[in-house]
């Protein structure tokens, strides 16, 4: 599978049978990997008496921090063959864990990978079941666990709600406490007659248990030592059988709306990040106007006598910041000398048409010139703006704007020109705000749930959760969350129609 961030394993030759597709989400320790192994062993007809088991997922690799093992969405295509225990082919999409120790940047990568999978011609275009794998004993969801649920749900369109199922692992004969926790979290999914989320219970504890005897035993004999393992094996097989029988009755859903949700979220994310940068530049330009105006007034007498009199002002200047050691890709506009998307998942310049910053017409939605994708490149640096102290004479200021406007400049005209530059920045901010607002409104219409990272209050809860849990790397994750909170606060202002920049007319530069 030539899809960035995804890998695929095929079992058997292509079949003409109907294919069913399930997507599994689950935190580390949820039992997701063993459940997938259990499903595949059941499908191919492995029984308790057999002296072998199939193991598709290496637990050591799936929990490794090595990017090659943990950074990919994995697709298992089980092509139907004679003797299978199910009447259809099965595609299993196994996602890396949301909310793991690598933080929110990793979660953004996962959504990028899913967008690639859903939009590629050789990817996945339909879904039968979106499955949350959760341990039975979870009586309440921690802020991090709720974030995982909400993050996953925010990926999908509203039409997928009827296809959500809860797969409860490490289950016994009792009602799993996790179901009440999921209800309390407001997960939108079909309900049973008694109001619980539609679910299936699994216990795969005996899947890889040592099989010392191949004799069949009845359930009345389970009290004899290791016979418990056989009982759990049979219970596990029965649970998987029930799940696949129900899966075959679920109405398949197209991922068209979900693809739109993912695209809108991507556009919103990039627009808000660039909006924050434009606001910073706008505020810096305001300070430059004030500082320059004050200096021009303060030294008005000297300037009138000596056009080479120097004043010192603070200006924003673009610099190239090296990112070659970061492991990230980038999209820079060669014409505008601007960074349009960072980090970007697209490494090849020939594929920059698929960068999230590009509109459907192939033109960039982010760079000042709104340039075509072909002049955007992956480079070893990003453009950043830094404060620089600069000495300049009134003569140089006048000449700078005379060249641009072709007219004789006065001190007041120089100030007016600085104001005009600020107005241009403000206009760009307004455009980005309008674009972000459209994305937010469209997402309200089509997304199953809001992104939890778009709400400052949710981020505060995650920060407190990280502090109290104190897992390795929590300080870095808190830092990322605080940065994300700034974006969320920007989005909240956009949604409320608040201005992000003051209008320059309110500034009394001549005071």
TAVEN-V831704 format. One record per pair of residues at least 12 apart in sequence whose C-alpha atoms are under 8 Angstrom apart, sorted by sequence separation. I is the first residue (numbers start at 0). J is the second residue. D is the distance in Angstrom with one decimal. If there is no record, write none. Layout:
i=I j=J d=D
i=I j=J d=D
//
This chain:
i=40 j=52 d=6.8
i=76 j=88 d=7.6
i=77 j=89 d=5.1
i=97 j=109 d=7.8
i=218 j=230 d=6.7
i=329 j=341 d=4.9
i=330 j=342 d=8.0
i=343 j=355 d=7.8
i=397 j=409 d=6.8
i=465 j=477 d=6.9
i=40 j=53 d=6.0
i=76 j=89 d=6.0
i=77 j=90 d=6.1
i=182 j=195 d=7.1
i=328 j=341 d=7.0
i=329 j=342 d=5.3
i=330 j=343 d=6.4
i=397 j=410 d=7.5
i=400 j=413 d=7.1
i=39 j=53 d=7.6
i=76 j=90 d=4.5
i=95 j=109 d=7.3
i=182 j=196 d=6.9
i=327 j=341 d=7.9
i=328 j=342 d=5.6
i=329 j=343 d=4.9
i=340 j=354 d=7.9
i=75 j=90 d=5.6
i=76 j=91 d=6.5
i=94 j=109 d=7.7
i=181 j=196 d=7.5
i=295 j=310 d=7.9
i=327 j=342 d=5.7
i=328 j=343 d=5.2
i=329 j=344 d=7.7
i=340 j=355 d=7.5
i=357 j=372 d=6.7
i=462 j=477 d=5.6
i=74 j=90 d=6.8
i=75 j=91 d=5.0
i=179 j=195 d=7.2
i=294 j=310 d=6.7
i=327 j=343 d=7.1
i=328 j=344 d=6.2
i=329 j=345 d=7.7
i=340 j=356 d=6.2
i=397 j=413 d=6.5
i=400 j=416 d=7.6
i=36 j=53 d=7.0
i=74 j=91 d=5.7
i=75 j=92 d=6.5
i=131 j=148 d=8.0
i=178 j=195 d=6.4
i=327 j=344 d=7.7
i=328 j=345 d=6.7
i=329 j=346 d=7.6
i=339 j=356 d=6.5
i=393 j=410 d=7.6
i=396 j=413 d=7.0
i=36 j=54 d=5.8
i=74 j=92 d=4.6
i=75 j=93 d=7.8
i=178 j=196 d=6.4
i=328 j=346 d=5.7
i=462 j=480 d=6.7
i=36 j=55 d=6.0
i=73 j=92 d=5.9
i=74 j=93 d=6.2
i=461 j=480 d=7.8
i=462 j=481 d=7.9
i=35 j=55 d=8.0
i=36 j=56 d=7.0
i=72 j=92 d=7.1
i=73 j=93 d=5.1
i=208 j=228 d=6.8
i=352 j=372 d=5.6
i=72 j=93 d=6.0
i=73 j=94 d=6.5
i=291 j=312 d=6.3
i=330 j=351 d=7.6
i=351 j=372 d=6.2
i=352 j=373 d=7.5
i=72 j=94 d=4.9
i=290 j=312 d=6.5
i=351 j=373 d=7.3
i=458 j=480 d=6.5
i=33 j=56 d=7.8
i=71 j=94 d=7.5
i=72 j=95 d=6.2
i=205 j=228 d=5.2
i=290 j=313 d=7.8
i=458 j=481 d=7.8
i=32 j=56 d=6.2
i=71 j=95 d=6.8
i=163 j=187 d=7.9
i=164 j=188 d=7.0
i=204 j=228 d=8.0
i=205 j=229 d=7.2
i=330 j=354 d=7.7
i=339 j=363 d=7.9
i=349 j=373 d=7.7
i=351 j=375 d=6.9
i=70 j=95 d=6.8
i=163 j=188 d=5.4
i=164 j=189 d=7.7
i=287 j=312 d=6.9
i=348 j=373 d=7.8
i=351 j=376 d=7.3
i=458 j=483 d=7.9
i=459 j=484 d=8.0
i=32 j=58 d=7.3
i=69 j=95 d=6.4
i=162 j=188 d=7.3
i=163 j=189 d=7.1
i=205 j=231 d=5.8
i=206 j=232 d=6.3
i=287 j=313 d=6.3
i=339 j=365 d=5.5
i=458 j=484 d=6.3
i=160 j=187 d=6.0
i=161 j=188 d=5.9
i=162 j=189 d=7.8
i=204 j=231 d=7.0
i=205 j=232 d=5.4
i=287 j=314 d=6.2
i=339 j=366 d=5.7
i=348 j=375 d=7.2
i=160 j=188 d=5.4
i=161 j=189 d=5.7
i=203 j=231 d=7.2
i=204 j=232 d=7.8
i=338 j=366 d=7.4
i=348 j=376 d=5.3
i=160 j=189 d=7.4
i=202 j=231 d=7.0
i=203 j=232 d=7.0
i=337 j=366 d=6.3
i=348 j=377 d=6.1
i=455 j=484 d=5.5
i=129 j=159 d=8.0
i=170 j=200 d=5.8
i=284 j=314 d=7.5
i=337 j=367 d=7.9
i=347 j=377 d=7.0
i=454 j=484 d=7.7
i=165 j=196 d=7.0
i=167 j=198 d=7.0
i=170 j=201 d=5.7
i=171 j=202 d=7.3
i=283 j=314 d=7.3
i=284 j=315 d=7.9
i=335 j=366 d=6.7
i=346 j=377 d=6.5
i=452 j=483 d=7.0
i=453 j=484 d=7.8
i=131 j=163 d=7.7
i=133 j=165 d=7.4
i=135 j=167 d=5.4
i=164 j=196 d=7.5
i=165 j=197 d=6.3
i=166 j=198 d=5.7
i=167 j=199 d=6.0
i=168 j=200 d=6.2
i=169 j=201 d=6.3
i=170 j=202 d=5.5
i=202 j=234 d=7.4
i=203 j=235 d=5.6
i=283 j=315 d=6.9
i=335 j=367 d=6.5
i=452 j=484 d=7.5
i=455 j=487 d=5.6
i=129 j=162 d=6.0
i=130 j=163 d=5.9
i=131 j=164 d=6.5
i=132 j=165 d=6.2
i=133 j=166 d=6.4
i=134 j=167 d=5.7
i=135 j=168 d=5.7
i=136 j=169 d=7.9
i=164 j=197 d=5.6
i=165 j=198 d=4.5
i=166 j=199 d=5.1
i=167 j=200 d=4.7
i=168 j=201 d=4.9
i=169 j=202 d=4.8
i=202 j=235 d=5.5
i=335 j=368 d=6.4
i=453 j=486 d=7.6
i=454 j=487 d=5.6
i=455 j=488 d=6.2
i=128 j=162 d=4.9
i=129 j=163 d=4.7
i=130 j=164 d=4.9
i=131 j=165 d=4.9
i=132 j=166 d=4.8
i=133 j=167 d=5.2
i=134 j=168 d=4.9
i=135 j=169 d=5.9
i=136 j=170 d=7.9
i=163 j=197 d=7.9
i=164 j=198 d=5.6
i=165 j=199 d=6.5
i=166 j=200 d=6.1
i=167 j=201 d=5.9
i=168 j=202 d=5.7
i=169 j=203 d=7.2
i=201 j=235 d=5.9
i=332 j=366 d=6.9
i=334 j=368 d=8.0
i=453 j=487 d=4.6
i=454 j=488 d=7.5
i=27 j=62 d=7.6
i=127 j=162 d=6.3
i=128 j=163 d=5.7
i=129 j=164 d=6.2
i=130 j=165 d=5.6
i=131 j=166 d=5.9
i=132 j=167 d=6.0
i=133 j=168 d=6.1
i=134 j=169 d=6.0
i=135 j=170 d=5.4
i=164 j=199 d=7.8
i=166 j=201 d=7.2
i=168 j=203 d=7.7
i=169 j=204 d=7.5
i=280 j=315 d=7.3
i=452 j=487 d=6.7
i=453 j=488 d=8.0
i=128 j=164 d=6.6
i=130 j=166 d=6.4
i=132 j=168 d=6.9
i=134 j=170 d=7.5
i=334 j=370 d=7.8
i=72 j=109 d=7.4
i=139 j=176 d=7.9
i=149 j=186 d=7.8
i=201 j=238 d=5.9
i=453 j=490 d=7.0
i=454 j=491 d=7.6
i=44 j=82 d=7.3
i=71 j=109 d=7.8
i=138 j=176 d=4.9
i=139 j=177 d=6.8
i=148 j=186 d=7.5
i=200 j=238 d=6.5
i=201 j=239 d=7.4
i=332 j=370 d=7.6
i=453 j=491 d=7.9
i=43 j=82 d=7.2
i=44 j=83 d=6.3
i=70 j=109 d=7.8
i=136 j=175 d=6.3
i=137 j=176 d=6.0
i=138 j=177 d=5.2
i=145 j=184 d=6.7
i=199 j=238 d=7.1
i=43 j=83 d=5.1
i=44 j=84 d=6.1
i=72 j=112 d=6.8
i=135 j=175 d=4.8
i=136 j=176 d=5.7
i=137 j=177 d=4.7
i=139 j=179 d=7.9
i=140 j=180 d=6.1
i=334 j=374 d=7.1
i=341 j=381 d=7.9
i=42 j=83 d=5.5
i=43 j=84 d=6.5
i=71 j=112 d=7.5
i=72 j=113 d=7.4
i=135 j=176 d=6.1
i=136 j=177 d=6.0
i=138 j=179 d=7.3
i=139 j=180 d=4.8
i=140 j=181 d=7.6
i=333 j=374 d=5.8
i=42 j=84 d=4.9
i=135 j=177 d=5.3
i=138 j=180 d=5.8
i=139 j=181 d=8.0
i=332 j=374 d=6.1
i=333 j=375 d=5.9
i=41 j=84 d=6.9
i=42 j=85 d=6.2
i=134 j=177 d=7.0
i=135 j=178 d=7.9
i=137 j=180 d=7.3
i=199 j=242 d=6.6
i=332 j=375 d=4.5
i=333 j=376 d=7.1
i=338 j=381 d=5.9
i=110 j=154 d=7.3
i=133 j=177 d=7.4
i=140 j=184 d=7.6
i=331 j=375 d=5.3
i=332 j=376 d=6.6
i=337 j=381 d=7.8
i=338 j=382 d=5.5
i=98 j=143 d=6.5
i=330 j=375 d=6.0
i=331 j=376 d=5.3
i=337 j=382 d=5.7
i=98 j=144 d=7.6
i=330 j=376 d=5.4
i=331 j=377 d=6.4
i=336 j=382 d=7.1
i=329 j=376 d=7.5
i=330 j=377 d=5.1
i=331 j=378 d=7.0
i=98 j=146 d=7.4
i=329 j=377 d=5.0
i=330 j=378 d=7.3
i=98 j=147 d=5.9
i=328 j=377 d=6.2
i=329 j=378 d=6.4
i=97 j=147 d=5.6
i=328 j=378 d=7.6
i=329 j=379 d=8.0
i=331 j=381 d=7.2
i=331 j=382 d=8.0
i=329 j=381 d=7.4
i=97 j=150 d=7.7
i=97 j=151 d=7.9
i=435 j=490 d=7.8
i=439 j=494 d=7.5
i=323 j=379 d=4.9
i=322 j=379 d=5.5
i=323 j=380 d=6.8
i=436 j=493 d=6.3
i=321 j=379 d=6.0
i=322 j=380 d=5.1
i=435 j=493 d=7.4
i=436 j=494 d=6.4
i=321 j=380 d=4.3
i=322 j=381 d=6.8
i=320 j=380 d=5.1
i=321 j=381 d=6.7
i=319 j=380 d=5.6
i=320 j=381 d=5.2
i=432 j=493 d=6.2
i=319 j=381 d=5.6
i=320 j=382 d=6.2
i=16 j=79 d=6.7
i=319 j=382 d=4.9
i=320 j=383 d=6.6
i=14 j=78 d=5.7
i=318 j=382 d=5.7
i=319 j=383 d=6.4
i=6 j=71 d=6.6
i=8 j=73 d=7.8
i=10 j=75 d=7.6
i=13 j=78 d=5.7
i=14 j=79 d=5.8
i=317 j=382 d=6.3
i=318 j=383 d=5.4
i=4 j=70 d=6.9
i=5 j=71 d=5.0
i=6 j=72 d=6.4
i=7 j=73 d=5.8
i=8 j=74 d=6.3
i=9 j=75 d=6.1
i=10 j=76 d=6.0
i=11 j=77 d=6.8
i=12 j=78 d=6.2
i=13 j=79 d=7.8
i=14 j=80 d=7.5
i=273 j=339 d=7.7
i=317 j=383 d=5.6
i=318 j=384 d=6.1
i=4 j=71 d=5.0
i=5 j=72 d=4.7
i=6 j=73 d=5.0
i=7 j=74 d=4.6
i=8 j=75 d=5.0
i=9 j=76 d=4.8
i=10 j=77 d=4.9
i=11 j=78 d=5.4
i=317 j=384 d=4.5
i=318 j=385 d=7.2
i=4 j=72 d=6.4
i=5 j=73 d=5.8
i=6 j=74 d=6.2
i=7 j=75 d=5.9
i=8 j=76 d=6.2
i=9 j=77 d=6.3
i=10 j=78 d=5.9
i=11 j=79 d=7.5
i=19 j=87 d=6.9
i=21 j=89 d=7.8
i=23 j=91 d=7.4
i=316 j=384 d=5.3
i=317 j=385 d=6.6
i=5 j=74 d=7.5
i=7 j=76 d=7.4
i=9 j=78 d=7.4
i=11 j=80 d=7.4
i=18 j=87 d=5.7
i=19 j=88 d=6.2
i=20 j=89 d=5.9
i=21 j=90 d=6.3
i=22 j=91 d=5.9
i=23 j=92 d=6.2
i=24 j=93 d=7.0
i=25 j=94 d=7.9
i=27 j=96 d=6.3
i=315 j=384 d=5.7
i=316 j=385 d=5.5
i=16 j=86 d=7.7
i=17 j=87 d=5.3
i=18 j=88 d=4.5
i=19 j=89 d=5.0
i=20 j=90 d=4.6
i=21 j=91 d=5.2
i=22 j=92 d=4.5
i=23 j=93 d=5.4
i=24 j=94 d=5.9
i=26 j=96 d=5.1
i=315 j=385 d=5.3
i=316 j=386 d=6.5
i=16 j=87 d=5.5
i=17 j=88 d=6.1
i=18 j=89 d=5.5
i=19 j=90 d=6.1
i=20 j=91 d=6.0
i=21 j=92 d=6.2
i=22 j=93 d=6.2
i=23 j=94 d=6.4
i=24 j=95 d=7.6
i=25 j=96 d=6.0
i=26 j=97 d=6.6
i=269 j=340 d=6.6
i=315 j=386 d=4.8
i=316 j=387 d=6.6
i=428 j=499 d=7.9
i=16 j=88 d=6.2
i=18 j=90 d=7.1
i=20 j=92 d=7.6
i=22 j=94 d=7.5
i=24 j=96 d=6.9
i=25 j=97 d=7.6
i=26 j=98 d=7.4
i=27 j=99 d=7.5
i=314 j=386 d=5.6
i=315 j=387 d=6.1
i=26 j=99 d=7.4
i=313 j=386 d=6.2
i=314 j=387 d=5.4
i=14 j=88 d=7.3
i=313 j=387 d=5.5
i=314 j=388 d=6.5
i=313 j=388 d=4.6
i=314 j=389 d=7.0
i=425 j=500 d=6.9
i=312 j=388 d=5.7
i=313 j=389 d=6.1
i=311 j=388 d=6.6
i=312 j=389 d=5.4
i=425 j=502 d=7.8
i=311 j=389 d=5.5
i=312 j=390 d=6.5
i=311 j=390 d=4.3
i=312 j=391 d=7.8
i=310 j=390 d=5.5
i=311 j=391 d=6.4
i=422 j=502 d=7.9
i=309 j=390 d=6.0
i=310 j=391 d=5.6
i=422 j=503 d=7.4
i=309 j=391 d=5.2
i=310 j=392 d=6.2
i=421 j=503 d=7.3
i=309 j=392 d=4.4
i=310 j=393 d=8.0
i=308 j=392 d=5.5
i=309 j=393 d=7.2
i=307 j=392 d=5.3
i=308 j=393 d=7.0
i=418 j=503 d=6.7
i=269 j=355 d=7.6
i=306 j=392 d=6.7
i=307 j=393 d=6.7
i=162 j=249 d=7.2
i=269 j=356 d=6.7
i=306 j=393 d=5.9
i=307 j=394 d=6.2
i=162 j=250 d=7.8
i=306 j=394 d=5.4
i=266 j=355 d=6.3
i=162 j=252 d=7.9
i=265 j=355 d=6.0
i=266 j=356 d=6.7
i=302 j=393 d=7.1
i=273 j=365 d=7.2
i=159 j=252 d=6.7
i=262 j=355 d=7.5
i=158 j=252 d=7.6
i=270 j=365 d=7.0
i=269 j=365 d=7.9
i=156 j=254 d=7.9
i=158 j=256 d=7.6
i=157 j=256 d=7.9
i=156 j=256 d=5.2
i=31 j=132 d=6.1
i=155 j=256 d=7.6
i=156 j=257 d=4.4
i=30 j=132 d=7.3
i=155 j=257 d=4.6
i=29 j=132 d=6.2
i=30 j=133 d=7.6
i=154 j=257 d=6.7
i=155 j=258 d=7.9
i=156 j=259 d=8.0
i=22 j=126 d=7.6
i=29 j=133 d=5.3
i=30 j=134 d=7.4
i=156 j=260 d=6.2
i=20 j=125 d=7.1
i=21 j=126 d=6.2
i=24 j=129 d=7.9
i=29 j=134 d=5.5
i=155 j=260 d=6.5
i=20 j=126 d=5.2
i=21 j=127 d=5.7
i=22 j=128 d=6.4
i=23 j=129 d=6.4
i=24 j=130 d=6.2
i=25 j=131 d=6.0
i=26 j=132 d=7.8
i=154 j=260 d=6.5
i=155 j=261 d=7.7
i=5 j=112 d=6.5
i=19 j=126 d=7.4
i=20 j=127 d=5.3
i=21 j=128 d=4.8
i=22 j=129 d=5.0
i=23 j=130 d=4.8
i=24 j=131 d=5.0
i=25 j=132 d=4.8
i=26 j=133 d=7.7
i=154 j=261 d=6.1
i=4 j=112 d=5.2
i=19 j=127 d=6.1
i=20 j=128 d=6.8
i=21 j=129 d=5.9
i=22 j=130 d=5.9
i=23 j=131 d=6.0
i=24 j=132 d=6.0
i=25 j=133 d=6.4
i=3 j=112 d=6.8
i=21 j=130 d=7.0
i=23 j=132 d=6.8
i=4 j=115 d=7.8
i=5 j=116 d=7.0
i=3 j=115 d=6.8
i=2 j=115 d=6.5
i=2 j=116 d=6.6
i=295 j=410 d=7.7
i=2 j=119 d=7.1
i=26 j=144 d=8.0
i=128 j=246 d=7.3
i=127 j=246 d=7.2
i=2 j=122 d=7.7
i=0 j=121 d=7.5
i=26 j=147 d=7.8
i=128 j=249 d=7.7
i=127 j=249 d=6.4
i=292 j=414 d=6.6
i=127 j=250 d=6.6
i=291 j=414 d=7.9
i=127 j=251 d=4.6
i=126 j=251 d=5.8
i=127 j=252 d=6.2
i=125 j=251 d=6.7
i=126 j=252 d=5.4
i=288 j=414 d=7.0
i=24 j=151 d=7.8
i=125 j=252 d=5.6
i=126 j=253 d=6.4
i=125 j=253 d=4.5
i=126 j=254 d=6.8
i=124 j=253 d=6.1
i=125 j=254 d=5.3
i=288 j=417 d=6.1
i=124 j=254 d=5.4
i=288 j=418 d=6.9
i=124 j=255 d=7.4
i=284 j=417 d=7.9
i=34 j=168 d=8.0
i=284 j=420 d=7.9
i=285 j=421 d=6.9
i=117 j=254 d=7.2
i=284 j=421 d=6.1
i=30 j=168 d=6.3
i=29 j=168 d=7.0
i=30 j=169 d=7.7
i=118 j=258 d=6.9
i=281 j=421 d=6.3
i=117 j=258 d=6.6
i=281 j=424 d=5.9
i=114 j=258 d=6.6
i=280 j=424 d=7.6
i=281 j=425 d=6.7
i=114 j=261 d=6.2
i=277 j=424 d=6.9
i=114 j=262 d=7.6
i=277 j=427 d=7.5
i=278 j=428 d=6.8
i=110 j=261 d=7.4
i=277 j=428 d=6.3
i=52 j=206 d=8.0
i=274 j=428 d=6.1
i=52 j=207 d=7.0
i=274 j=431 d=6.1
i=85 j=243 d=7.1
i=274 j=432 d=7.3
i=50 j=210 d=7.0
i=271 j=431 d=7.6
i=270 j=431 d=6.1
i=271 j=432 d=8.0
i=48 j=210 d=7.3
i=47 j=210 d=7.6
i=48 j=212 d=7.3
i=49 j=213 d=7.2
i=270 j=434 d=7.4
i=271 j=435 d=6.8
i=48 j=213 d=4.4
i=270 j=435 d=6.3
i=37 j=203 d=6.8
i=47 j=213 d=7.4
i=48 j=214 d=6.9
i=34 j=201 d=7.9
i=48 j=215 d=7.4
i=267 j=434 d=7.8
i=267 j=435 d=5.4
i=34 j=203 d=6.7
i=37 j=206 d=6.6
i=266 j=435 d=7.8
i=33 j=203 d=6.9
i=267 j=438 d=5.9
i=266 j=438 d=7.4
i=267 j=439 d=7.4
i=33 j=206 d=8.0
i=264 j=438 d=7.3
i=263 j=438 d=5.7
i=263 j=441 d=7.8
i=264 j=442 d=7.7
i=263 j=442 d=7.0
i=47 j=229 d=6.7
i=260 j=442 d=6.4
i=47 j=232 d=6.8
i=260 j=445 d=6.8
i=47 j=233 d=7.8
i=260 j=446 d=6.0
i=256 j=445 d=7.1
i=257 j=446 d=7.6
i=41 j=236 d=6.4
i=37 j=235 d=8.0
i=41 j=239 d=7.4
i=37 j=236 d=8.0
i=41 j=240 d=8.0
i=38 j=239 d=6.4
i=37 j=239 d=8.0
i=275 j=486 d=7.6
i=296 j=509 d=7.7
i=272 j=486 d=7.1
i=275 j=489 d=7.7
i=271 j=486 d=6.6
i=293 j=508 d=7.3
i=292 j=508 d=6.0
i=293 j=509 d=7.5
i=292 j=509 d=6.9
i=271 j=489 d=7.3
i=282 j=500 d=7.4
i=285 j=503 d=7.5
i=271 j=490 d=7.2
i=281 j=500 d=7.2
i=289 j=508 d=5.8
i=288 j=508 d=7.4
i=278 j=499 d=6.9
i=278 j=500 d=6.8
i=19 j=246 d=7.9
i=19 j=247 d=7.6
i=19 j=251 d=7.9
i=111 j=344 d=7.3
i=108 j=344 d=7.7
i=187 j=447 d=7.8
i=160 j=447 d=7.0
i=157 j=445 d=5.7
i=159 j=447 d=7.7
i=156 j=445 d=5.4
i=157 j=446 d=5.4
i=158 j=447 d=7.7
i=156 j=446 d=4.6
i=157 j=447 d=4.2
i=155 j=446 d=6.0
i=156 j=447 d=5.1
i=157 j=448 d=8.0
i=154 j=446 d=7.2
i=155 j=447 d=5.7
i=153 j=446 d=6.2
i=154 j=447 d=7.6
i=155 j=448 d=8.0
i=153 j=447 d=5.7
i=154 j=448 d=8.0
i=152 j=447 d=6.0
i=153 j=448 d=4.6
i=152 j=448 d=5.7
i=153 j=449 d=5.4
i=153 j=450 d=5.2
i=153 j=451 d=8.0
i=149 j=448 d=6.8
i=149 j=449 d=7.5
i=150 j=450 d=5.9
i=149 j=450 d=6.7
i=150 j=451 d=6.3
i=149 j=451 d=6.2
i=146 j=451 d=6.4
i=146 j=461 d=7.8
i=142 j=460 d=6.2
i=143 j=461 d=6.2
i=142 j=461 d=5.7
i=143 j=464 d=6.8
i=142 j=464 d=6.0
i=143 j=465 d=7.9
i=141 j=464 d=7.5
i=3 j=344 d=7.8
i=3 j=345 d=7.7
i=100 j=470 d=7.5
i=100 j=471 d=7.0
i=101 j=472 d=7.6
i=100 j=472 d=6.6
i=100 j=473 d=7.6
i=103 j=476 d=7.4
i=102 j=476 d=5.4
i=101 j=476 d=7.3
i=104 j=479 d=7.9
i=100 j=476 d=7.9
i=103 j=479 d=7.1
i=102 j=479 d=7.6
i=103 j=480 d=7.4
//
